Amino acid sequence: MSIIHLSAVASQEPSAADLAGIELEWPLIAAELDLLDAQIAFINAGPYASPLETRRVRRAQRRVLEIGRELGDRDPETEGAA
């Protein structure tokens, strides 16, 4: 028995505004995926993690923060007018 009713979900298509929002946030999504990849590699390395793997995680974390800051600094009024 499923708790998710697919008929309710299947009839709802994303609007143009939803798709535009995803497109706007895609750089952040990609950066978060890169961070996740770096973290998984670091965890899998266990005690044998190299300084390069540590640096890769830190670099990915900084990139997520940079992109998040850029998205936060955008003015929604001007984004909608563009």
HUDA-V113882 format. One record per residue. RES is the residue in three letters. PSI is psi as a letter, one per 40 degrees, with the letter a starting at -180 (* if undefined). NEAR is the number of other ideal C-beta (glycine too) atoms within 8 Angstrom. Layout:
BEGIN
res = (RES | RES)
psi = (PSI | PSI)
near = (NEAR | NEAR)
END
This chain:
BEGIN
res = (MET | SER | ILE | ILE | HIS | LEU | SER | ALA | VAL | ALA | SER | GLN | GLU | PRO | SER | ALA | ALA | ASP | LEU | ALA | GLY | ILE | GLU | LEU | GLU | TRP | PRO | LEU | ILE | ALA | ALA | GLU | LEU | ASP | LEU | LEU | ASP | ALA | GLN | ILE | ALA | PHE | ILE | ASN | ALA | GLY | PRO | TYR | ALA | SER | PRO | LEU | GLU | THR | ARG | ARG | VAL | ARG | ARG | ALA | GLN | ARG | ARG | VAL | LEU | GLU | ILE | GLY | ARG | GLU | LEU | GLY | ASP | ARG | ASP | PRO | GLU | THR | GLU | GLY | ALA | ALA)
psi = (h | h | e | h | h | d | d | d | d | d | e | h | i | i | i | d | d | d | d | d | d | d | d | d | e | d | d | d | d | d | d | d | d | d | d | d | d | d | d | d | d | d | d | d | d | b | e | e | h | i | d | d | d | d | d | d | d | d | d | d | d | d | d | d | d | d | d | d | d | d | d | d | e | i | h | d | d | d | d | d | e | *)
near = (2 | 5 | 3 | 5 | 6 | 7 | 6 | 7 | 8 | 6 | 6 | 6 | 4 | 6 | 6 | 5 | 6 | 8 | 9 | 8 | 8 | 10 | 7 | 8 | 9 | 8 | 8 | 11 | 9 | 8 | 12 | 9 | 8 | 10 | 13 | 8 | 9 | 13 | 10 | 8 | 10 | 12 | 7 | 6 | 10 | 6 | 4 | 5 | 8 | 7 | 5 | 6 | 12 | 10 | 8 | 11 | 12 | 8 | 9 | 14 | 9 | 8 | 11 | 12 | 8 | 8 | 11 | 9 | 8 | 8 | 11 | 6 | 5 | 8 | 5 | 6 | 6 | 8 | 9 | 6 | 5 | 4)
END
